[in-house]
Amino acid sequence: MTEAGQAWSHGYDLCRRAGVKSGTLYPLMIRLEEQGYLEAEWQPAPEPGRPPRHAYRLTDTGHAVAAANPPLTRDGAAQILAAKPA
């Protein structure tokens, strides 16, 4: 979502990009909104006969938290798992 800037991202698109099911994503999005990291709104359907779409975007606080915690890459995760405790 950080790359979207102030643009809205639709829930279905986020599920697809993250590779998770809606039952996993939507409860997280609700919590992040309650904590002030996301804004959410219902947007009208782009085509007649389609349901409205739930859209999300990061707040300024959400952007700051995301910038301070970049996603872990596969290589980075492998390095952490391979590291031996001191």
Summary of the structure (lengths in Angstrom):
residues: 86
radius of gyration: 16.0
end to end distance: 35.9
largest distance: 61.1
contacts: 181
relative contact order: 0.18
helix: 49%
strand: 16%
